[in-house]
Amino acid sequence: MKFLLTRAKGSTKALAERLGVSCRTVERYRAGTLTTPQKLLHAALVEETESEWLPQV
């Protein structure tokens, strides 16, 4: 989540739209209130991280 927020230039709204969740959900992960993502969110996090990370390697 931290990597994706960095790539979104800290915009929780932009990241929430990319992941298909609410801004509040992203803020809760950022604050550490939520630690285990639901199945669909986990899949979206993996997909977005791979799409952002792999081109750099």
C-alpha positions in Angstrom: 0.0 0.0 0.0 2.8 2.4 0.9 4.5 1.8 -2.5 1.2 2.4 -4.4 0.5 5.6 -2.4 4.0 6.8 -3.3 3.3 6.2 -7.0 0.0 8.0 -6.7 1.9 10.9 -5.2 0.1 10.5 -1.8 -3.4 10.8 -3.3 -5.7 8.5 -1.5 -8.5 9.4 -3.9 -6.5 8.4 -7.0 -5.3 5.1 -5.4 -8.8 4.3 -4.2 -10.2 4.7 -7.7 -7.4 2.5 -9.1 -8.1 -0.2 -6.6 -11.9 0.1 -6.7 -12.3 0.9 -3.0 -13.3 3.9 -1.0 -10.9 6.6 0.1 -11.7 5.7 3.7 -10.5 2.1 3.1 -7.1 3.4 1.8 -6.9 5.8 4.7 -7.5 3.0 7.2 -4.7 0.9 5.7 -2.4 3.9 5.7 -3.2 4.5 9.4 -2.7 0.8 10.3 -6.3 0.3 11.4 -6.8 -2.4 8.7 -4.0 -4.9 8.2 -5.5 -7.8 6.3 -7.2 -6.9 2.9 -10.3 -8.6 1.7 -9.9 -11.1 -1.2 -10.8 -8.7 -4.0 -8.7 -5.8 -2.5 -5.8 -8.2 -2.1 -6.0 -9.2 -5.8 -6.2 -5.5 -6.8 -3.2 -4.6 -4.6 -1.1 -7.5 -6.1 -2.1 -6.5 -9.7 -1.4 -2.8 -9.3 1.9 -3.4 -7.5 3.1 -5.8 -10.2 2.1 -3.4 -12.9 4.0 -0.6 -11.3 7.0 -2.5 -9.9 7.9 -4.9 -12.7 8.7 -2.3 -15.4 11.3 -0.8 -13.0 13.2 -4.1 -12.5 
